[in-house]
Amino acid sequence: MATENLNADLSKRVVMRTGEMQWAKSGPSATVERKRCFRAGPQESGSVTSIVRYLPGATFPKHPHPQGEEIFVLDGLFCDERGNHGPGTFLLNPQGFEHAPSSPEGNLILVRLRQYPNAIPGVTRSQEALDTNALPWTDESRNRGPGVSQKLLYPLPEDSPQNEYPERQWVEKWNELSSPTPFISGGLKYAIPDTPDLVDSH
């Protein structure tokens, strides 16, 4: 299958205004829709970032997640075998995880697929389900400048083997006077919930 990329040139800054994009059917379910923002690789086996919407009563057949999955619940209720996850829930499902998600009331979620392989021998990624509403804000904002605070989501505390992986996931809060310092290297992908945009900056 030919490679079909979308915003996959990581040397370029991209802004996706998802509020202006059209919904498309997602997989086999007619009640789950997506707005795709990033894809690197083939249609059904590449790395993907999407905004996904479950309509009220939506269900999705049980499926595996090769190379893992990351979900952030923006609105509504996301349900699977682990329970019911409301707005502000961060889910990291490691390689090999399977579930059959649903939503009785509908939801809006940010989803990243195939971006978390167990690439380090002997270090299996942990499965995470965090209610970010219960986490404290800290001023340790990765040198992002004054007025920026954060909640660290992944990896686990500093003594965890998870720190051998390069990814760092966190939620940021900016006040009205903040002017965050740009990232110089390593890249950054973030969603702005109040303005349904997704920015991919490298």
N, C-alpha and C positions, 0 to 999 in steps of 0.2 A: 504494500500500500504506500502511495506517495505521501511524503511529509507535508502537512498543511499547517503552517504557522500563523499565529496571530499575535502581534506585538512581541515577538520572540527575540528581537534584536536587543539584547540587554545593554547595549551601549547608548540607547536612546531613551529619553524621558517620554512617558506616555501619560495622558490624562483621558480616562474613559468616563464620559458623562452618561451614566447608566440610566438616569431619569429620562433621557431622550432616545434610548434604544428600545427596540421592539422585543417582546417576549417570544421565545421559540420553545417548542416542545422538547422536553428533556427525557431521553431514553424511552422505555416502553410505556411509561405512564402518561396518560392524557391530562392528568391533573397536576403534573409537576412541570414547571416552565423555568427557563434559564435565560440569562443574558451573559454571553461569554465575553470575557475581557482579556484573556491570555490563553494561548495554547502553543506548546512547543512539541512537535511530533505528530504522529498519525491521529486521525479523527477520534478513534476509540481507545488509544493506548498512549497518548502523549500526556505531558504535564499540563494541567488546566486550572484556571481560576475563573469562577463564575459567580454572579449573583443569581440565586435560585429562589423560586417562589412555589410553595405548596399551597394549592387552593384548599378551601375547607373540605375536610374529609379525604384528602389525598393520601394515597398509599404508594409505596414503591417496592417492587419485588426484592427479596433477599439477594444480596450481591456482595462479592468480596472487594477488597481494596488493595490491589497490588501496589506496593510502594507508598501505601498510607493515604490518609485523608485528614484534612483540617476543616473544621466548621466553626463559624462564629454566628450565633443566633442574634439577628438584628431586631426581629419583631415576631410576635406570635409564639407558637409552641412547636418544638421539634421533638418527636417521640421515637424511641427505638428500644432495643432490649434492655438498655441500661436505665431507662426511665424517661421522664418528661423534662425537657430542657427549655427554659424560658429565655427572654431577651437578656443578653449579656453573658450567656453561657459559651465558654470556649471548649471545643472538643478536639482532641488529637487522637486519631485512630491509627495505630501503627500498621505496618505491612502485615497482611494476612487477616486483618479484621473483617468480619462480616456482619451485616445487619439488614433489617427490613424496616426502614423508617416510614413514619406516617405523621399526619397532623390533623387532629379533629377540627381545629379552628382556623387552620392555615398559618403560614409563616413566611418570613423573608430571612434568608441566610446567606452568608458569604462562604463559599466552598473552594478549597484548593485540593486538587487530586494529583496523585503520583509525584509528590514532591518531597516525600519523607521515607526513602528506602532505608532498610537496616544495612547500611553500607560499611559499618565498622565491625570486623569480626569479634564475636563475643559480647557485643553491646547491643541488646535489643531495645528499641525505643519503647518507652512506657506509654500506657494508655492514659489520657488525661480527660477529665470532665470537671471544669472549674467554673464556679459562679463568680464572675468578675465583679459583680455588685458587692460581694462580701469581702473583696480584697482591699487593703488600704492603698491610698495614693502615696507615692514616695517622690522625693525631689531628686532621686538618683536617676536622672533622665538621660543617661548615656551621653553626657556632655552636649546636650541639645540646646543649652542656653537657658536664661532666666524665664520664668513663667511657664515652664514645661514640666509636668509631672507624669509619672507612669505607674502602671501595674504590670509586673513581669509575669508572663504566662508560661513560657517554656524557654530554657530547660528548668529542671527541678533545682533545689538548693545546691550550693557550690560543691558539696561533697558527693554529688551524684555522678555516676558514669555518663549520664546524658550530656554532660558538659563537653564530652569529646566530640559531639556533633556541632557543626558550625552555626546552625540556625538559632536565632533569638527572636522570640515572639513577645510582643508587649502591646498594651493599650496606652495611648498618650492622651493627655488633656492639656490644652493650651488656654491660657487666659487671654483677655482682650489686649494685653500689652506684650504678649510673647512674640518673639521673633526667632523661631527655631534655627539653630545652626545647621546648614546643609550637611548631608553625609558626603564624605569625600570618596570613599571606596566601599565596596561590599554590596551596595545596592539596598533599596528599600521598597517595599510594596505596602500600601496602606489604603484603607477605605475611610471615607468621611461620611458617617451615618446620616448626619443632618442634611447633607447635600447630595444624596446618593451617587457620589463620584468615586472612582477608583483611580489612584495615581500609582504608577510604577516608575520609580526614579532610580537611575543607576549611575 
